[in-house]
Amino acid sequence: MSGQGMRWQVRVERPIAYEVIKAPHLLDPGNDALMAFGRPRGRRFVVVDGEVARHHGSALRDYFVQRQVDARIVVFPGGEEHKSIEIWQDILRELDAFPIHRRDEPVIAIGGGVLTDVVAFVAASYRRSVPHLKVPTTLMGYVDAALGIKAGINFNGNKNRLGSFEPPLAVLLDKSLLATLPRRHLLNGVCEIIKLAIIRDARLFESLERHGAASVAAHFANPAGDLILDGAIGGMLDELTPNLYEEELARKVDFGHTFSYGLETRHEQRLLHGEAVLLDILVSSVIAERRQLLGAADAARIFALVDALGIELDFSLLDGEIMWRSLLDRIEHRNGLQRVPLPAGIGHCVFINDITRTELDGALQALHARLKERHEPALER
């Protein structure tokens, strides 16, 4: 009997379950959170951002010493320029020199979004996947980068071109770790909160208008700041959870991530991720206003919020050619359609697929005219 035409089907569903947990005073030796996942007395391979190690390295080492845990703590630099295949390989070599159990001795990543992305990719790659924990120490990581399951590195001049989807065991949030952030890096994370507020949460936008400046000044240690962070985290998880593997490519959370891709890649030394996203947000808001999706009053509120929060942007970096090429790249990434999220009023979103180069150039001209009008001395008006 011929076996021609025979086929076998394999169908397996891998459950995904992880927790995002507020864990204040995480490095207090009496706090069990860092050791609550995996073998309680097992070894731990810990990757910590260099800047975090400068502020908290002693406390981190003391934590494991006092708990009598054999921990290998390795320090690696953060920053987008270090989201590279070389750093990924360096961490893998360090891990391979410190053997851990494959299932009950999780890798721990403590740092900003770049570091948690790279370490998650290490965890996905090593022995075809070992468990890991994320401890974000930047506001960008706290409200955005560390919350999902995407892991990756930059490659061949492209952001996040290599990577995987790798769920953590948990994401541990200790707001006190934000206290040492420079103001610019704090505002970098605020840009992602603004993104969520504009595209899906009018109440969060109002909270930023009323309490955003004071919360930034307090490093979000104030009660209003806590509510803003909770709203941002809840909103991000609501968007990510039904679509963790990005089967649906029209994603609200991609607002601000169309034109910013090219700007951030070209100006890696001058633009933080959130700053590039906010430049994209403002251009996209102008496009939405010119299409009459976004009312003039709502557009004015967006620009006023940026001013009120004291976010300084270098608008000279806006370049129509770079941004257009970025959009073309996103079409490939989004499977043949633009799928550009635009605000349809504060808190609402539509997706469009027909932005032209002429429309983009017109929006850039309108944005520069708006900025000139907003910032010229009153006596000259």
C-alpha positions in Angstrom: 0.0 0.0 0.0 1.4 3.4 -1.0 1.8 6.0 1.7 1.5 8.8 -0.8 -0.8 11.7 0.4 -0.5 10.6 4.1 -0.2 13.5 6.5 0.1 14.0 10.3 -1.1 17.0 12.1 0.4 18.3 15.3 -1.6 20.8 17.3 -0.5 22.0 20.7 -1.4 25.1 22.7 1.1 26.4 25.1 -0.5 28.2 28.0 0.8 31.6 28.9 0.4 32.7 32.5 2.6 35.3 34.3 2.0 37.9 37.0 2.9 41.6 37.1 3.4 42.2 40.8 4.0 45.4 42.8 6.9 44.4 45.0 8.0 47.5 47.1 11.4 47.3 48.9 12.3 44.4 46.6 16.0 44.3 47.7 15.1 44.1 51.4 16.5 40.7 52.4 13.2 40.0 54.2 11.3 40.4 50.9 10.6 37.0 49.3 9.6 38.3 45.9 12.9 37.8 44.1 13.1 34.2 45.3 9.4 33.3 45.2 9.7 31.8 41.7 11.8 28.7 41.2 13.7 26.7 43.8 13.9 28.7 47.0 17.5 27.9 47.7 18.5 27.4 44.1 21.2 29.4 42.2 20.3 32.6 40.4 22.0 34.2 37.4 21.3 37.9 37.6 22.0 40.5 34.9 21.9 44.0 36.1 22.2 47.3 34.2 25.5 49.2 35.0 23.8 52.3 36.2 21.5 50.3 38.4 24.5 48.5 39.8 26.1 51.8 40.7 23.1 52.8 42.8 21.9 49.4 44.1 24.7 46.9 43.5 25.6 46.6 47.2 22.0 46.0 48.2 21.6 43.4 45.5 24.7 41.5 46.6 23.7 41.7 50.3 20.2 40.4 49.4 21.6 37.1 48.1 24.3 36.8 50.7 21.9 37.2 53.6 19.5 34.7 52.0 22.4 32.2 51.5 21.8 32.0 47.7 24.5 31.3 45.3 24.0 34.1 42.8 26.2 35.1 39.9 25.7 38.9 39.3 26.9 40.2 36.0 26.8 43.8 35.0 26.1 44.9 31.5 25.6 48.4 30.0 22.1 49.6 29.1 21.2 51.8 26.3 19.9 51.2 22.8 23.4 51.0 21.3 24.0 47.9 23.5 21.0 46.0 22.3 23.3 44.0 20.1 24.2 40.5 19.0 27.5 41.0 20.8 26.0 41.8 24.1 23.5 38.9 23.7 26.4 36.5 23.1 28.4 37.9 26.0 25.6 37.3 28.4 25.1 33.8 27.0 28.8 33.0 27.6 28.5 34.3 31.2 25.4 32.1 31.7 27.0 29.1 30.2 29.9 29.4 32.6 27.5 29.4 35.6 25.3 26.3 35.1 21.7 26.6 36.3 18.9 24.1 36.4 16.9 24.3 33.2 13.5 24.8 34.9 13.7 25.9 38.6 16.6 28.4 38.7 15.3 31.4 36.8 17.5 34.1 35.2 16.8 37.5 36.7 17.0 40.7 34.6 17.2 44.0 36.5 17.4 47.1 34.3 15.7 49.2 31.6 13.8 48.0 28.6 16.8 47.3 26.5 18.4 45.0 29.1 15.1 43.2 29.9 14.6 42.6 26.1 18.1 41.3 25.6 18.0 39.0 28.7 14.6 37.7 27.7 16.1 36.7 24.4 19.0 35.1 26.2 16.4 33.1 28.3 14.5 32.1 25.1 17.8 31.0 23.4 19.6 29.2 26.1 18.9 25.4 26.2 15.9 26.3 24.0 14.3 28.3 26.8 14.9 28.7 30.5 12.6 30.7 32.9 13.3 34.3 33.7 12.1 37.2 35.8 12.0 40.9 34.9 12.6 43.8 37.2 12.2 47.1 35.3 14.2 50.0 36.7 13.2 52.7 34.2 9.8 54.2 33.8 9.8 53.0 30.1 10.3 49.4 31.3 7.8 49.8 34.2 4.9 50.8 32.0 5.8 49.4 28.7 8.9 47.3 27.7 8.9 44.8 30.5 5.2 44.0 30.6 4.8 41.9 27.4 6.5 38.8 26.1 8.6 40.2 23.2 12.3 39.7 23.4 15.0 40.7 21.0 18.0 42.6 19.8 18.9 45.0 17.0 20.5 43.5 14.0 21.9 44.7 10.6 21.0 48.3 11.4 17.4 47.5 12.2 15.7 47.7 15.6 14.5 44.4 17.1 15.1 42.5 13.9 16.1 39.3 15.8 14.0 38.0 18.7 11.2 35.8 19.9 8.2 35.7 22.2 9.2 34.5 25.6 6.9 34.9 28.6 8.5 35.7 31.9 7.6 33.9 35.1 6.8 37.3 36.5 7.4 41.1 36.3 8.3 42.6 39.6 7.6 46.3 40.1 9.4 48.3 42.7 8.6 52.0 42.2 11.4 53.1 44.5 13.9 52.0 41.8 12.6 55.0 39.8 13.9 57.5 42.3 17.4 57.7 40.9 16.3 58.2 37.3 17.5 61.4 35.6 14.6 63.6 34.6 15.1 63.0 30.9 14.8 59.3 31.3 11.7 59.7 33.5 10.1 61.8 30.8 11.1 59.1 28.3 8.7 56.7 30.0 6.1 59.4 30.3 6.0 59.6 26.5 4.6 56.0 26.4 2.0 56.9 29.0 0.9 59.8 26.8 0.6 57.3 23.9 -1.8 55.1 25.8 -3.8 58.0 27.1 -4.3 59.6 23.7 -5.2 56.3 21.9 -7.4 54.5 24.4 -7.9 56.3 27.8 -9.3 59.8 28.1 -9.4 59.6 31.9 -5.7 58.8 32.0 -5.1 61.8 29.7 -7.0 64.0 32.1 -4.9 62.6 35.0 -1.8 63.6 33.2 -3.1 67.1 32.6 -4.0 67.5 36.3 -1.2 65.7 38.0 1.4 64.8 35.5 3.9 67.6 36.1 3.7 67.1 39.9 4.1 63.3 39.5 7.2 63.7 37.3 8.6 66.1 39.9 8.0 63.5 42.6 9.3 60.6 40.5 5.8 59.2 40.8 6.2 58.7 44.5 3.0 60.7 45.1 -0.5 59.2 45.3 -1.6 60.7 42.0 1.5 59.4 40.4 0.7 55.9 41.7 -2.7 56.1 40.1 -1.2 57.2 36.8 1.2 54.3 36.7 -1.5 51.8 37.7 -3.7 53.2 34.8 -0.9 52.9 32.3 0.1 49.4 33.3 -3.5 48.2 33.4 -4.2 49.8 30.0 -1.1 48.3 28.4 -1.9 44.8 29.7 -5.5 45.1 28.5 -4.1 45.8 25.0 -1.4 43.2 25.1 -3.1 40.2 26.7 -5.5 39.2 23.9 -2.8 39.5 21.3 0.5 38.5 23.0 1.8 36.8 19.8 0.7 39.7 17.6 -1.6 37.6 15.4 -3.6 40.7 14.9 -1.3 43.3 13.4 -3.6 46.4 13.9 -2.5 47.3 17.4 -3.4 50.4 19.3 -0.1 50.3 21.1 1.7 50.9 17.8 0.5 54.5 18.0 3.7 56.5 17.7 5.7 53.6 16.4 5.4 54.1 12.7 7.7 57.0 11.8 9.6 56.8 15.1 11.3 53.6 14.0 13.4 55.3 11.3 14.1 58.4 13.4 15.3 56.4 16.4 17.5 54.2 14.2 19.1 57.2 12.4 19.6 59.3 15.5 20.4 56.6 18.1 22.8 58.8 19.9 20.4 61.8 20.1 17.0 60.3 20.6 15.6 58.1 23.4 12.9 55.7 22.4 10.1 57.7 24.1 11.3 60.9 22.5 11.1 59.4 19.1 7.7 58.0 19.8 6.4 61.4 21.0 7.7 63.1 17.8 5.8 60.4 15.9 2.7 61.0 18.1 2.7 64.8 17.3 3.1 64.2 13.6 0.4 61.6 13.6 -1.9 63.9 15.6 -1.4 66.6 13.0 -2.3 64.1 10.2 -5.4 63.1 12.2 -6.4 66.7 12.7 -5.9 67.5 9.0 -8.1 64.5 8.2 -10.7 65.8 10.6 -10.4 62.7 12.8 -9.1 64.8 15.7 -10.8 68.0 16.6 -8.7 71.2 16.9 -9.4 71.4 20.7 -8.2 67.9 21.3 -5.1 68.5 19.2 -4.4 71.6 21.2 -4.7 69.6 24.4 -2.1 67.2 23.2 0.4 69.9 22.5 -0.4 71.7 25.7 0.2 68.5 27.7 3.7 68.1 26.2 4.5 71.7 27.1 3.1 71.3 30.7 5.1 68.2 31.3 8.3 70.0 30.2 9.2 67.4 27.6 11.9 68.9 25.3 12.0 67.5 21.8 14.4 68.2 19.0 12.0 68.9 16.1 15.0 69.5 13.7 15.4 65.7 13.6 12.1 65.3 11.7 13.0 64.2 8.2 10.3 63.4 5.6 12.5 61.0 3.7 13.6 59.0 6.8 10.0 58.9 8.1 8.6 57.8 4.7 11.1 55.0 4.5 10.2 54.0 8.0 6.5 53.8 7.0 7.5 51.5 4.0 9.4 49.3 6.4 6.4 49.1 8.8 4.2 48.0 5.9 6.4 44.9 5.5 6.4 44.4 9.3 2.6 44.7 9.3 2.1 42.2 6.5 1.5 44.5 3.6 -0.7 47.2 5.0 0.2 50.5 6.8 -2.2 49.8 9.7 -1.3 53.2 11.2 -3.1 54.0 14.4 -4.5 57.6 14.5 -6.4 59.3 17.3 -10.1 59.9 16.6 -10.6 62.2 19.6 -8.8 61.8 22.9 -9.2 58.1 24.0 -10.2 56.7 20.7 -8.4 55.2 17.7 -8.8 54.3 14.1 -6.4 52.5 11.7 -5.6 53.9 8.3 -3.8 52.4 5.3 -3.5 55.3 2.8 -1.0 57.9 4.0 0.9 59.3 1.1 4.3 61.0 1.0 2.6 64.2 0.1 0.3 64.0 3.1 3.3 63.3 5.4 5.2 66.3 4.0 2.2 68.5 4.4 1.8 67.4 8.0 5.5 68.2 8.8 5.1 71.6 7.3 1.9 72.2 9.4 3.7 71.0 12.5 6.6 73.3 12.1 4.2 76.2 11.4 2.3 75.3 14.6 5.4 75.2 16.6 6.6 78.6 15.3 3.3 80.1 16.2 3.2 78.6 19.7 6.7 79.6 20.7 7.2 83.0 19.1 7.3 85.9 21.6 3.9 87.4 22.4 5.0 90.8 21.3 5.6 89.5 17.8 2.1 88.1 17.4 
